[in-house]
Amino acid sequence: MAGEDFLLWQSASSHILVLATGSNIRLMATRRTWALDGTFKVVPQWYQQLFTIYAFFAGKLVPAIYCLCTDKNIATYGFILSKSGITGNPQPQS
């Protein structure tokens, strides 16, 4: 939505930026199906990956949360999810 803050959270010590609007966080909380994707070649020099979380909505994958990370491991992804403020009960299937 226009006028919403986009920098949701940042960690100076872990060098992580989480970018999302409040509307996108609320959308994620209502969806049971998410997709996660890491892209490595399009990030600024300091970072190792752009990690994106998508919500499946109205038959489409909608990018909802963008994260710039210096690490690419399970601990980083869990940290991002815990700091994103997403509530709900995702049901991972694969």
Secondary structure as the mmCIF struct_conf table of DSSP 4:
data_model
#
loop_
_struct_conf.conf_type_id
_struct_conf.id
_struct_conf.beg_label_comp_id
_struct_conf.beg_label_asym_id
_struct_conf.beg_label_seq_id
_struct_conf.end_label_comp_id
_struct_conf.end_label_asym_id
_struct_conf.end_label_seq_id
TURN_TY1_P TURN_TY1_P1 ALA A 2 GLY A 3
STRN STRN1 LEU A 7 SER A 11
TURN_TY1_P TURN_TY1_P2 ALA A 12 HIS A 15
STRN STRN2 ILE A 16 LEU A 19
HELX_RH_AL_P HELX_RH_AL_P1 GLY A 22 THR A 30
BEND BEND1 ARG A 32 ARG A 32
STRN STRN3 TRP A 34 THR A 39
BEND BEND2 LYS A 41 VAL A 43
TURN_TY1_P TURN_TY1_P3 GLN A 45 TRP A 46
BEND BEND3 GLN A 48 GLN A 48
STRN STRN4 GLN A 49 PHE A 57
TURN_TY1_P TURN_TY1_P4 ALA A 58 GLY A 59
STRN STRN5 LYS A 60 CYS A 69
BEND BEND4 THR A 70 THR A 70
BEND BEND5 ASN A 73 ASN A 73
HELX_RH_AL_P HELX_RH_AL_P2 ILE A 74 SER A 84
TURN_TY1_P TURN_TY1_P5 GLY A 85 GLY A 85
BEND BEND6 GLY A 88 GLY A 88
#
